[in-house]
Amino acid sequence: MELEYTPAPGKWSRKETLGHLIDSATNNHLRFVQSQTMPEPLLVVPYPQEQWVRLSRYQHTPSADLLHLWQLYNQQLARLLENLPAAAASHRCEFDNGYGVSLQWLAEDYAVHMEHHIQHILSRV
């Protein structure tokens, strides 16, 4: 499997896509914790995804390191969400466009986003 192959200019390689999932875990970890520790609604601030991937140099990071970090980070997020109090699941989170969702929705959307990218990585095998 060619993990470094970039399918087109401006497109991420498989390694960079996995790195993006690490960045997503990082940003969502912060959201999952802050939504329980800060006043509602939590403002969900977007992050510059392209810049995060470029600055993190995932293309030049050993694949095994990326996979291990992604795996460990998501295990930690699973522990966090497994113990999410029922009352916290309904905490309100709001995007910068005013669209409001619950913390539960945010967690489920994180999983859907991750699955989308995993399928994309695997489909290019």
N, CA, C and O atoms as CSV, one atom per row, in Angstrom:
chain,resi,resn,atom,element,x,y,z
A,1,MET,N,N,0.860,-1.173,0.000
A,1,MET,CA,C,0.000,0.000,0.000
A,1,MET,C,C,0.904,1.234,0.000
A,1,MET,O,O,1.780,1.363,0.854
A,2,GLU,N,N,0.696,2.109,-0.927
A,2,GLU,CA,C,1.493,3.331,-1.045
A,2,GLU,C,C,0.836,4.429,-0.209
A,2,GLU,O,O,-0.099,5.089,-0.663
A,3,LEU,N,N,1.327,4.615,1.004
A,3,LEU,CA,C,0.721,5.569,1.929
A,3,LEU,C,C,1.082,7.016,1.625
A,3,LEU,O,O,0.345,7.934,1.986
A,4,GLU,N,N,2.218,7.219,0.960
A,4,GLU,CA,C,2.685,8.575,0.680
A,4,GLU,C,C,2.138,9.143,-0.621
A,4,GLU,O,O,2.254,10.342,-0.870
A,5,TYR,N,N,1.544,8.294,-1.453
A,5,TYR,CA,C,1.060,8.734,-2.760
A,5,TYR,C,C,-0.007,9.820,-2.600
A,5,TYR,O,O,-0.969,9.656,-1.849
A,6,THR,N,N,0.179,10.919,-3.310
A,6,THR,CA,C,-0.795,12.006,-3.334
A,6,THR,C,C,-1.567,11.895,-4.642
A,6,THR,O,O,-0.971,12.033,-5.711
A,7,PRO,N,N,-2.887,11.648,-4.592
A,7,PRO,CA,C,-3.661,11.380,-5.803
A,7,PRO,C,C,-3.770,12.553,-6.775
A,7,PRO,O,O,-3.954,12.347,-7.975
A,8,ALA,N,N,-3.660,13.774,-6.271
A,8,ALA,CA,C,-3.749,14.958,-7.134
A,8,ALA,C,C,-3.209,16.152,-6.352
A,8,ALA,O,O,-3.172,16.127,-5.122
A,9,PRO,N,N,-2.795,17.186,-7.057
A,9,PRO,CA,C,-2.338,18.382,-6.348
A,9,PRO,C,C,-3.437,18.908,-5.415
A,9,PRO,O,O,-4.599,19.018,-5.804
A,10,GLY,N,N,-3.050,19.221,-4.204
A,10,GLY,CA,C,-4.024,19.724,-3.233
A,10,GLY,C,C,-4.799,18.645,-2.504
A,10,GLY,O,O,-5.611,18.952,-1.630
A,11,LYS,N,N,-4.563,17.378,-2.848
A,11,LYS,CA,C,-5.230,16.257,-2.169
A,11,LYS,C,C,-4.257,15.628,-1.186
A,11,LYS,O,O,-3.045,15.641,-1.401
A,12,TRP,N,N,-4.799,15.077,-0.108
A,12,TRP,CA,C,-3.962,14.448,0.903
A,12,TRP,C,C,-3.614,13.014,0.527
A,12,TRP,O,O,-4.399,12.316,-0.114
A,13,SER,N,N,-2.432,12.592,0.934
A,13,SER,CA,C,-2.058,11.179,0.858
A,13,SER,C,C,-2.800,10.432,1.969
A,13,SER,O,O,-3.456,11.047,2.809
A,14,ARG,N,N,-2.691,9.116,1.964
A,14,ARG,CA,C,-3.297,8.331,3.045
A,14,ARG,C,C,-2.699,8.727,4.393
A,14,ARG,O,O,-3.415,8.847,5.387
A,15,LYS,N,N,-1.391,8.928,4.418
A,15,LYS,CA,C,-0.729,9.329,5.663
A,15,LYS,C,C,-1.259,10.682,6.142
A,15,LYS,O,O,-1.511,10.865,7.333
A,16,GLU,N,N,-1.422,11.606,5.237
A,16,GLU,CA,C,-1.930,12.922,5.622
A,16,GLU,C,C,-3.383,12.841,6.075
A,16,GLU,O,O,-3.795,13.570,6.977
A,17,THR,N,N,-4.161,11.958,5.454
A,17,THR,CA,C,-5.545,11.769,5.885
A,17,THR,C,C,-5.581,11.195,7.295
A,17,THR,O,O,-6.395,11.622,8.115
A,18,LEU,N,N,-4.712,10.236,7.586
A,18,LEU,CA,C,-4.627,9.699,8.945
A,18,LEU,C,C,-4.186,10.795,9.913
A,18,LEU,O,O,-4.701,10.887,11.027
A,19,GLY,N,N,-3.241,11.619,9.492
A,19,GLY,CA,C,-2.835,12.749,10.317
A,19,GLY,C,C,-3.990,13.698,10.581
A,19,GLY,O,O,-4.139,14.209,11.691
A,20,HIS,N,N,-4.806,13.936,9.562
A,20,HIS,CA,C,-5.997,14.772,9.743
A,20,HIS,C,C,-6.914,14.172,10.804
A,20,HIS,O,O,-7.515,14.908,11.587
A,21,LEU,N,N,-7.028,12.856,10.840
A,21,LEU,CA,C,-7.857,12.219,11.866
A,21,LEU,C,C,-7.272,12.432,13.259
A,21,LEU,O,O,-8.021,12.532,14.231
A,22,ILE,N,N,-5.962,12.502,13.370
A,22,ILE,CA,C,-5.325,12.819,14.655
A,22,ILE,C,C,-5.654,14.261,15.040
A,22,ILE,O,O,-5.971,14.541,16.196
A,23,ASP,N,N,-5.577,15.168,14.076
A,23,ASP,CA,C,-5.938,16.561,14.341
A,23,ASP,C,C,-7.403,16.674,14.762
A,23,ASP,O,O,-7.738,17.434,15.670
A,24,SER,N,N,-8.263,15.919,14.101
A,24,SER,CA,C,-9.681,15.919,14.443
A,24,SER,C,C,-9.884,15.407,15.865
A,24,SER,O,O,-10.689,15.957,16.617
A,25,ALA,N,N,-9.157,14.356,16.234
A,25,ALA,CA,C,-9.241,13.833,17.599
A,25,ALA,C,C,-8.806,14.898,18.599
A,25,ALA,O,O,-9.442,15.078,19.638
A,26,THR,N,N,-7.730,15.595,18.287
A,26,THR,CA,C,-7.217,16.644,19.169
A,26,THR,C,C,-8.255,17.735,19.387
A,26,THR,O,O,-8.526,18.126,20.522
A,27,ASN,N,N,-8.829,18.221,18.307
A,27,ASN,CA,C,-9.807,19.300,18.404
A,27,ASN,C,C,-11.096,18.850,19.072
A,27,ASN,O,O,-11.683,19.593,19.858
A,28,ASN,N,N,-11.536,17.638,18.765
A,28,ASN,CA,C,-12.765,17.151,19.379
A,28,ASN,C,C,-12.566,16.786,20.840
A,28,ASN,O,O,-13.495,16.935,21.634
A,29,HIS,N,N,-11.400,16.317,21.216
A,29,HIS,CA,C,-11.102,16.059,22.626
A,29,HIS,C,C,-11.333,17.342,23.425
A,29,HIS,O,O,-11.995,17.331,24.463
A,30,LEU,N,N,-10.787,18.425,22.935
A,30,LEU,CA,C,-10.966,19.719,23.587
A,30,LEU,C,C,-12.450,20.073,23.685
A,30,LEU,O,O,-12.910,20.525,24.733
A,31,ARG,N,N,-13.186,19.875,22.622
A,31,ARG,CA,C,-14.621,20.190,22.620
A,31,ARG,C,C,-15.385,19.311,23.604
A,31,ARG,O,O,-16.250,19.794,24.334
A,32,PHE,N,N,-15.061,18.016,23.622
A,32,PHE,CA,C,-15.773,17.093,24.510
A,32,PHE,C,C,-15.569,17.470,25.975
A,32,PHE,O,O,-16.500,17.374,26.774
A,33,VAL,N,N,-14.373,17.894,26.328
A,33,VAL,CA,C,-14.087,18.277,27.715
A,33,VAL,C,C,-14.649,19.666,28.012
A,33,VAL,O,O,-15.295,19.870,29.040
A,34,GLN,N,N,-14.405,20.611,27.121
A,34,GLN,CA,C,-14.873,21.974,27.369
A,34,GLN,C,C,-16.389,22.056,27.452
A,34,GLN,O,O,-16.919,22.870,28.209
A,35,SER,N,N,-17.087,21.240,26.700
A,35,SER,CA,C,-18.549,21.288,26.743
A,35,SER,C,C,-19.075,20.882,28.112
A,35,SER,O,O,-20.208,21.206,28.467
A,36,GLN,N,N,-18.258,20.176,28.878
A,36,GLN,CA,C,-18.665,19.754,30.219
A,36,GLN,C,C,-18.122,20.673,31.318
A,36,GLN,O,O,-18.542,20.577,32.472
A,37,THR,N,N,-17.201,21.552,30.966
A,37,THR,CA,C,-16.548,22.369,31.991
A,37,THR,C,C,-16.759,23.868,31.808
A,37,THR,O,O,-16.387,24.654,32.679
A,38,MET,N,N,-17.343,24.268,30.703
A,38,MET,CA,C,-17.553,25.687,30.433
A,38,MET,C,C,-19.045,25.970,30.313
A,38,MET,O,O,-19.837,25.057,30.081
A,39,PRO,N,N,-19.427,27.228,30.470
A,39,PRO,CA,C,-20.853,27.567,30.344
A,39,PRO,C,C,-21.390,27.241,28.951
A,39,PRO,O,O,-20.672,27.324,27.955
A,40,GLU,N,N,-22.657,26.873,28.907
A,40,GLU,CA,C,-23.321,26.597,27.631
A,40,GLU,C,C,-23.771,27.902,26.987
A,40,GLU,O,O,-24.044,28.875,27.690
A,41,PRO,N,N,-23.849,27.935,25.676
A,41,PRO,CA,C,-23.379,26.906,24.760
A,41,PRO,C,C,-21.873,27.027,24.526
A,41,PRO,O,O,-21.305,28.117,24.587
A,42,LEU,N,N,-21.254,25.903,24.261
A,42,LEU,CA,C,-19.845,25.896,23.881
A,42,LEU,C,C,-19.750,26.326,22.422
A,42,LEU,O,O,-20.425,25.761,21.562
A,43,LEU,N,N,-18.931,27.305,22.145
A,43,LEU,CA,C,-18.722,27.721,20.761
A,43,LEU,C,C,-17.754,26.748,20.102
A,43,LEU,O,O,-16.610,26.612,20.536
A,44,VAL,N,N,-18.214,26.072,19.055
A,44,VAL,CA,C,-17.391,25.123,18.306
A,44,VAL,C,C,-16.631,25.921,17.250
A,44,VAL,O,O,-17.196,26.343,16.241
A,45,VAL,N,N,-15.352,26.115,17.504
A,45,VAL,CA,C,-14.517,26.930,16.625
A,45,VAL,C,C,-13.848,26.027,15.590
A,45,VAL,O,O,-13.178,25.062,15.957
A,46,PRO,N,N,-14.019,26.327,14.312
A,46,PRO,CA,C,-13.332,25.526,13.290
A,46,PRO,C,C,-11.823,25.763,13.361
A,46,PRO,O,O,-11.362,26.784,13.871
A,47,TYR,N,N,-11.076,24.807,12.844
A,47,TYR,CA,C,-9.622,24.958,12.807
A,47,TYR,C,C,-9.158,24.822,11.358
A,47,TYR,O,O,-9.812,24.149,10.561
A,48,PRO,N,N,-8.039,25.451,11.012
A,48,PRO,CA,C,-7.553,25.407,9.625
A,48,PRO,C,C,-6.926,24.046,9.312
A,48,PRO,O,O,-5.726,23.848,9.504
A,49,GLN,N,N,-7.737,23.124,8.834
A,49,GLN,CA,C,-7.337,21.728,8.650
A,49,GLN,C,C,-6.139,21.568,7.722
A,49,GLN,O,O,-5.211,20.820,8.030
A,50,GLU,N,N,-6.151,22.253,6.610
A,50,GLU,CA,C,-5.047,22.134,5.651
A,50,GLU,C,C,-3.726,22.559,6.293
A,50,GLU,O,O,-2.700,21.904,6.111
A,51,GLN,N,N,-3.762,23.645,7.034
A,51,GLN,CA,C,-2.544,24.137,7.683
A,51,GLN,C,C,-2.070,23.185,8.773
A,51,GLN,O,O,-0.868,22.964,8.924
A,52,TRP,N,N,-3.003,22.621,9.531
A,52,TRP,CA,C,-2.615,21.666,10.574
A,52,TRP,C,C,-1.886,20.478,9.948
A,52,TRP,O,O,-0.846,20.049,10.449
A,53,VAL,N,N,-2.429,19.954,8.860
A,53,VAL,CA,C,-1.810,18.793,8.201
A,53,VAL,C,C,-0.427,19.170,7.675
A,53,VAL,O,O,0.539,18.430,7.864
A,54,ARG,N,N,-0.338,20.311,7.021
A,54,ARG,CA,C,0.948,20.738,6.456
A,54,ARG,C,C,1.983,20.982,7.557
A,54,ARG,O,O,3.110,20.495,7.464
A,55,LEU,N,N,1.609,21.730,8.593
A,55,LEU,CA,C,2.558,22.065,9.655
A,55,LEU,C,C,2.982,20.850,10.473
A,55,LEU,O,O,4.090,20.819,11.009
A,56,SER,N,N,2.119,19.864,10.572
A,56,SER,CA,C,2.432,18.658,11.348
A,56,SER,C,C,3.333,17.693,10.593
A,56,SER,O,O,3.873,16.758,11.185
A,57,ARG,N,N,3.502,17.907,9.291
A,57,ARG,CA,C,4.421,17.116,8.459
A,57,ARG,C,C,4.130,15.610,8.528
A,57,ARG,O,O,5.044,14.793,8.645
A,58,TYR,N,N,2.865,15.268,8.455
A,58,TYR,CA,C,2.480,13.856,8.521
A,58,TYR,C,C,3.068,13.045,7.375
A,58,TYR,O,O,3.361,11.861,7.542
A,59,GLN,N,N,3.244,13.663,6.226
A,59,GLN,CA,C,3.794,12.967,5.067
A,59,GLN,C,C,5.200,12.439,5.370
A,59,GLN,O,O,5.646,11.469,4.758
A,60,HIS,N,N,5.889,13.074,6.308
A,60,HIS,CA,C,7.271,12.716,6.633
A,60,HIS,C,C,7.390,12.020,7.987
A,60,HIS,O,O,8.493,11.871,8.513
A,61,THR,N,N,6.268,11.596,8.548
A,61,THR,CA,C,6.242,10.896,9.831
A,61,THR,C,C,6.110,9.403,9.563
A,61,THR,O,O,5.343,9.011,8.683
A,62,PRO,N,N,6.831,8.562,10.290
A,62,PRO,CA,C,6.683,7.119,10.074
A,62,PRO,C,C,5.220,6.676,10.218
A,62,PRO,O,O,4.529,7.066,11.159
A,63,SER,N,N,4.775,5.868,9.279
A,63,SER,CA,C,3.381,5.412,9.257
A,63,SER,C,C,2.991,4.715,10.547
A,63,SER,O,O,1.889,4.921,11.055
A,64,ALA,N,N,3.882,3.891,11.083
A,64,ALA,CA,C,3.578,3.170,12.323
A,64,ALA,C,C,3.339,4.144,13.474
A,64,ALA,O,O,2.481,3.900,14.322
A,65,ASP,N,N,4.085,5.239,13.510
A,65,ASP,CA,C,3.890,6.246,14.559
A,65,ASP,C,C,2.517,6.891,14.440
A,65,ASP,O,O,1.821,7.074,15.439
A,66,LEU,N,N,2.127,7.236,13.213
A,66,LEU,CA,C,0.815,7.848,12.994
A,66,LEU,C,C,-0.304,6.909,13.416
A,66,LEU,O,O,-1.237,7.311,14.112
A,67,LEU,N,N,-0.206,5.666,12.993
A,67,LEU,CA,C,-1.246,4.698,13.321
A,67,LEU,C,C,-1.342,4.483,14.830
A,67,LEU,O,O,-2.440,4.406,15.381
A,68,HIS,N,N,-0.206,4.389,15.488
A,68,HIS,CA,C,-0.182,4.171,16.934
A,68,HIS,C,C,-0.787,5.369,17.678
A,68,HIS,O,O,-1.593,5.194,18.592
A,69,LEU,N,N,-0.396,6.576,17.285
A,69,LEU,CA,C,-0.940,7.773,17.924
A,69,LEU,C,C,-2.445,7.869,17.714
A,69,LEU,O,O,-3.188,8.163,18.650
A,70,TRP,N,N,-2.894,7.620,16.490
A,70,TRP,CA,C,-4.333,7.671,16.196
A,70,TRP,C,C,-5.089,6.652,17.046
A,70,TRP,O,O,-6.138,6.960,17.613
A,71,GLN,N,N,-4.550,5.438,17.129
A,71,GLN,CA,C,-5.194,4.375,17.900
A,71,GLN,C,C,-5.277,4.737,19.382
A,71,GLN,O,O,-6.344,4.629,19.986
A,72,LEU,N,N,-4.171,5.162,19.966
A,72,LEU,CA,C,-4.164,5.499,21.391
A,72,LEU,C,C,-5.068,6.688,21.700
A,72,LEU,O,O,-5.780,6.690,22.705
A,73,TYR,N,N,-5.038,7.687,20.843
A,73,TYR,CA,C,-5.861,8.872,21.093
A,73,TYR,C,C,-7.341,8.504,21.063
A,73,TYR,O,O,-8.114,8.974,21.898
A,74,ASN,N,N,-7.734,7.678,20.119
A,74,ASN,CA,C,-9.144,7.304,20.032
A,74,ASN,C,C,-9.562,6.361,21.147
A,74,ASN,O,O,-10.728,6.362,21.543
A,75,GLN,N,N,-8.651,5.565,21.655
A,75,GLN,CA,C,-8.966,4.761,22.838
A,75,GLN,C,C,-9.263,5.675,24.024
A,75,GLN,O,O,-10.188,5.424,24.796
A,76,GLN,N,N,-8.472,6.735,24.160
A,76,GLN,CA,C,-8.710,7.684,25.246
A,76,GLN,C,C,-10.047,8.398,25.066
A,76,GLN,O,O,-10.792,8.568,26.031
A,77,LEU,N,N,-10.353,8.814,23.847
A,77,LEU,CA,C,-11.638,9.467,23.599
A,77,LEU,C,C,-12.797,8.517,23.878
A,77,LEU,O,O,-13.835,8.940,24.387
A,78,ALA,N,N,-12.632,7.247,23.551
A,78,ALA,CA,C,-13.679,6.263,23.840
A,78,ALA,C,C,-13.907,6.164,25.347
A,78,ALA,O,O,-15.051,6.096,25.796
A,79,ARG,N,N,-12.825,6.157,26.130
A,79,ARG,CA,C,-12.975,6.121,27.594
A,79,ARG,C,C,-13.703,7.367,28.094
A,79,ARG,O,O,-14.571,7.281,28.961
A,80,LEU,N,N,-13.349,8.508,27.549
A,80,LEU,CA,C,-14.000,9.755,27.940
A,80,LEU,C,C,-15.495,9.699,27.650
A,80,LEU,O,O,-16.313,10.053,28.499
A,81,LEU,N,N,-15.845,9.255,26.453
A,81,LEU,CA,C,-17.250,9.255,26.046
A,81,LEU,C,C,-18.049,8.124,26.682
A,81,LEU,O,O,-19.254,8.261,26.888
A,82,GLU,N,N,-17.392,7.006,26.996
A,82,GLU,CA,C,-18.087,5.907,27.678
A,82,GLU,C,C,-18.588,6.341,29.047
A,82,GLU,O,O,-19.602,5.833,29.527
A,83,ASN,N,N,-17.895,7.263,29.668
A,83,ASN,CA,C,-18.253,7.729,31.007
A,83,ASN,C,C,-18.959,9.081,30.986
A,83,ASN,O,O,-19.035,9.766,32.007
A,84,LEU,N,N,-19.465,9.453,29.839
A,84,LEU,CA,C,-20.160,10.727,29.702
A,84,LEU,C,C,-21.469,10.681,30.486
A,84,LEU,O,O,-22.332,9.852,30.196
A,85,PRO,N,N,-21.626,11.553,31.468
A,85,PRO,CA,C,-22.889,11.568,32.214
A,85,PRO,C,C,-24.062,11.903,31.285
A,85,PRO,O,O,-23.917,12.685,30.346
A,86,ALA,N,N,-25.200,11.314,31.554
A,86,ALA,CA,C,-26.376,11.537,30.709
A,86,ALA,C,C,-26.713,13.019,30.614
A,86,ALA,O,O,-27.089,13.505,29.547
A,87,ALA,N,N,-26.582,13.730,31.711
A,87,ALA,CA,C,-26.898,15.161,31.698
A,87,ALA,C,C,-25.946,15.930,30.785
A,87,ALA,O,O,-26.351,16.904,30.151
A,88,ALA,N,N,-24.700,15.505,30.714
A,88,ALA,CA,C,-23.714,16.200,29.882
A,88,ALA,C,C,-23.969,15.961,28.398
A,88,ALA,O,O,-23.643,16.814,27.572
A,89,ALA,N,N,-24.544,14.824,28.052
A,89,ALA,CA,C,-24.787,14.498,26.643
A,89,ALA,C,C,-25.682,15.527,25.966
A,89,ALA,O,O,-25.607,15.722,24.752
A,90,SER,N,N,-26.523,16.181,26.748
A,90,SER,CA,C,-27.435,17.172,26.171
A,90,SER,C,C,-26.871,18.592,26.211
A,90,SER,O,O,-27.545,19.531,25.787
A,91,HIS,N,N,-25.650,18.764,26.712
A,91,HIS,CA,C,-25.058,20.107,26.733
A,91,HIS,C,C,-25.040,20.685,25.327
A,91,HIS,O,O,-24.744,19.996,24.351
A,92,ARG,N,N,-25.359,21.953,25.254
A,92,ARG,CA,C,-25.477,22.621,23.956
A,92,ARG,C,C,-24.119,23.106,23.457
A,92,ARG,O,O,-23.327,23.689,24.197
A,93,CYS,N,N,-23.883,22.841,22.176
A,93,CYS,CA,C,-22.689,23.309,21.477
A,93,CYS,C,C,-23.184,24.084,20.258
A,93,CYS,O,O,-24.160,23.695,19.617
A,94,GLU,N,N,-22.506,25.168,19.952
A,94,GLU,CA,C,-22.982,26.025,18.870
A,94,GLU,C,C,-21.847,26.355,17.907
A,94,GLU,O,O,-20.756,26.749,18.320
A,95,PHE,N,N,-22.123,26.186,16.622
A,95,PHE,CA,C,-21.156,26.531,15.588
A,95,PHE,C,C,-21.176,28.038,15.353
A,95,PHE,O,O,-22.108,28.727,15.767
A,96,ASP,N,N,-20.150,28.538,14.694
A,96,ASP,CA,C,-20.042,29.987,14.490
A,96,ASP,C,C,-21.154,30.552,13.607
A,96,ASP,O,O,-21.343,31.767,13.560
A,97,ASN,N,N,-21.890,29.687,12.908
A,97,ASN,CA,C,-23.026,30.146,12.103
A,97,ASN,C,C,-24.333,30.146,12.897
A,97,ASN,O,O,-25.398,30.437,12.353
A,98,GLY,N,N,-24.241,29.813,14.207
A,98,GLY,CA,C,-25.415,29.805,15.068
A,98,GLY,C,C,-26.117,28.468,15.156
A,98,GLY,O,O,-27.036,28.311,15.961
A,99,TYR,N,N,-25.710,27.494,14.348
A,99,TYR,CA,C,-26.324,26.164,14.366
A,99,TYR,C,C,-25.967,25.462,15.668
A,99,TYR,O,O,-24.789,25.330,15.999
A,100,GLY,N,N,-26.977,25.010,16.409
A,100,GLY,CA,C,-26.759,24.373,17.698
A,100,GLY,C,C,-26.974,22.872,17.660
A,100,GLY,O,O,-27.870,22.374,16.979
A,101,VAL,N,N,-26.139,22.159,18.402
A,101,VAL,CA,C,-26.231,20.702,18.517
A,101,VAL,C,C,-25.935,20.319,19.962
A,101,VAL,O,O,-25.483,21.148,20.751
A,102,SER,N,N,-26.189,19.072,20.300
A,102,SER,CA,C,-25.846,18.568,21.630
A,102,SER,C,C,-24.438,17.978,21.602
A,102,SER,O,O,-23.889,17.693,20.538
A,103,LEU,N,N,-23.871,17.803,22.784
A,103,LEU,CA,C,-22.579,17.129,22.874
A,103,LEU,C,C,-22.698,15.714,22.311
A,103,LEU,O,O,-21.773,15.230,21.658
A,104,GLN,N,N,-23.819,15.051,22.556
A,104,GLN,CA,C,-24.043,13.713,22.011
A,104,GLN,C,C,-23.940,13.733,20.486
A,104,GLN,O,O,-23.292,12.871,19.893
A,105,TRP,N,N,-24.576,14.712,19.860
A,105,TRP,CA,C,-24.515,14.835,18.400
A,105,TRP,C,C,-23.080,15.055,17.948
A,105,TRP,O,O,-22.639,14.457,16.967
A,106,LEU,N,N,-22.351,15.908,18.656
A,106,LEU,CA,C,-20.964,16.203,18.303
A,106,LEU,C,C,-20.114,14.937,18.351
A,106,LEU,O,O,-19.285,14.706,17.471
A,107,ALA,N,N,-20.322,14.118,19.382
A,107,ALA,CA,C,-19.570,12.864,19.515
A,107,ALA,C,C,-19.927,11.892,18.390
A,107,ALA,O,O,-19.046,11.245,17.824
A,108,GLU,N,N,-21.206,11.789,18.069
A,108,GLU,CA,C,-21.627,10.896,16.988
A,108,GLU,C,C,-21.099,11.385,15.638
A,108,GLU,O,O,-20.691,10.580,14.801
A,109,ASP,N,N,-21.107,12.690,15.430
A,109,ASP,CA,C,-20.590,13.250,14.185
A,109,ASP,C,C,-19.092,12.998,14.057
A,109,ASP,O,O,-18.590,12.766,12.957
A,110,TYR,N,N,-18.382,13.042,15.172
A,110,TYR,CA,C,-16.946,12.735,15.166
A,110,TYR,C,C,-16.728,11.314,14.646
A,110,TYR,O,O,-15.852,11.083,13.813
A,111,ALA,N,N,-17.520,10.370,15.133
A,111,ALA,CA,C,-17.388,8.973,14.707
A,111,ALA,C,C,-17.717,8.817,13.220
A,111,ALA,O,O,-17.026,8.086,12.510
A,112,VAL,N,N,-18.750,9.489,12.747
A,112,VAL,CA,C,-19.131,9.424,11.332
A,112,VAL,C,C,-18.015,10.016,10.461
A,112,VAL,O,O,-17.667,9.453,9.424
A,113,HIS,N,N,-17.470,11.133,10.882
A,113,HIS,CA,C,-16.372,11.783,10.154
A,113,HIS,C,C,-15.166,10.855,10.073
A,113,HIS,O,O,-14.548,10.719,9.017
A,114,MET,N,N,-14.837,10.219,11.191
A,114,MET,CA,C,-13.696,9.311,11.226
A,114,MET,C,C,-13.941,8.117,10.296
A,114,MET,O,O,-13.054,7.733,9.534
A,115,GLU,N,N,-15.117,7.544,10.359
A,115,GLU,CA,C,-15.446,6.393,9.510
A,115,GLU,C,C,-15.356,6.764,8.030
A,115,GLU,O,O,-14.858,5.981,7.221
A,116,HIS,N,N,-15.830,7.940,7.682
A,116,HIS,CA,C,-15.754,8.412,6.286
A,116,HIS,C,C,-14.304,8.409,5.797
A,116,HIS,O,O,-14.005,7.906,4.714
A,117,HIS,N,N,-13.417,8.969,6.601
A,117,HIS,CA,C,-12.012,9.047,6.185
A,117,HIS,C,C,-11.334,7.678,6.196
A,117,HIS,O,O,-10.489,7.402,5.344
A,118,ILE,N,N,-11.687,6.830,7.137
A,118,ILE,CA,C,-11.109,5.477,7.169
A,118,ILE,C,C,-11.510,4.719,5.907
A,118,ILE,O,O,-10.674,4.066,5.282
A,119,GLN,N,N,-12.775,4.803,5.533
A,119,GLN,CA,C,-13.229,4.138,4.309
A,119,GLN,C,C,-12.506,4.708,3.091
A,119,GLN,O,O,-12.165,3.968,2.169
A,120,HIS,N,N,-12.277,5.991,3.086
A,120,HIS,CA,C,-11.562,6.629,1.978
A,120,HIS,C,C,-10.121,6.119,1.908
A,120,HIS,O,O,-9.610,5.842,0.823
A,121,ILE,N,N,-9.475,5.997,3.057
A,121,ILE,CA,C,-8.101,5.472,3.099
A,121,ILE,C,C,-8.075,4.043,2.570
A,121,ILE,O,O,-7.239,3.703,1.732
A,122,LEU,N,N,-8.979,3.215,3.053
A,122,LEU,CA,C,-8.995,1.803,2.673
A,122,LEU,C,C,-9.431,1.589,1.227
A,122,LEU,O,O,-9.017,0.617,0.595
A,123,SER,N,N,-10.252,2.477,0.702
A,123,SER,CA,C,-10.742,2.298,-0.675
A,123,SER,C,C,-9.652,2.557,-1.704
A,123,SER,O,O,-9.792,2.170,-2.864
A,124,ARG,N,N,-8.584,3.197,-1.299
A,124,ARG,CA,C,-7.494,3.494,-2.226
A,124,ARG,C,C,-6.408,2.428,-2.178
A,124,ARG,O,O,-5.316,2.628,-2.710
A,125,VAL,N,N,-6.700,1.302,-1.544
A,125,VAL,CA,C,-5.701,0.223,-1.438
A,125,VAL,C,C,-5.569,-0.469,-2.773
A,125,VAL,O,O,-4.783,-1.407,-2.907
